[in-house]
Amino acid sequence: MMVVGEILGTLVKTFKASFLPFFDELSSYIMPMWGKDKSSEERRIAICIFDDVAEQGREAALKYEHF
């Protein structure tokens, strides 16, 4: 799971806001990782991914603020 998080982080950092349409498709798979029933490692990975999106996507990432 951690490798997938690193790959997504790299894609976001490389393509920045232009990656967000693809991220939209993936977010439905990432959101469940925030659940209280998930391991702390899964939650940490999800937080790191959304942190990269917020940092690299800038204003275009504002639509994810409700996550």
C-alpha positions in Angstrom: 0.0 0.0 0.0 2.8 2.4 0.8 4.3 2.0 -2.7 1.0 3.0 -4.2 0.9 6.1 -2.0 4.4 7.0 -3.1 3.5 6.5 -6.8 0.4 8.7 -6.4 2.5 11.3 -4.6 5.1 11.3 -7.4 2.3 11.7 -10.1 0.8 14.6 -8.2 4.2 16.3 -7.8 5.1 15.7 -11.4 1.9 16.7 -13.1 0.5 19.0 -10.4 -3.1 20.3 -11.1 -3.2 18.5 -14.5 -3.3 15.2 -12.5 -6.4 16.2 -10.5 -8.9 14.8 -13.0 -7.3 11.4 -12.7 -7.2 11.8 -8.9 -10.9 12.4 -9.0 -11.3 8.9 -10.3 -9.1 7.5 -7.6 -10.4 9.4 -4.6 -13.3 7.0 -4.1 -10.7 4.3 -3.4 -8.5 6.5 -1.2 -11.3 8.0 1.0 -12.1 4.6 2.7 -8.5 4.6 4.0 -9.5 7.4 6.4 -11.9 5.1 8.3 -11.5 4.5 12.0 -11.5 0.7 11.2 -8.3 1.1 9.1 -4.8 0.8 10.3 -2.8 3.9 11.3 -0.5 3.1 8.4 -3.4 3.3 5.9 -4.6 6.6 7.4 -1.1 8.0 7.2 -0.8 7.1 3.6 -4.2 8.7 2.7 -3.2 11.9 4.6 0.2 12.0 2.7 -1.6 11.6 -0.6 -4.1 14.4 0.1 -1.3 16.6 1.5 0.6 16.2 -1.8 -2.6 17.1 -3.7 -3.2 20.2 -1.6 0.4 21.3 -1.9 0.8 20.7 -5.6 -2.7 21.3 -6.9 -3.0 24.7 -5.2 -6.3 26.4 -5.9 -7.5 23.5 -8.1 -7.2 21.3 -5.1 -9.6 23.4 -3.0 -12.5 21.2 -4.0 -10.9 18.4 -1.9 -11.0 20.4 1.3 -14.1 18.5 2.6 -12.0 15.3 2.7 
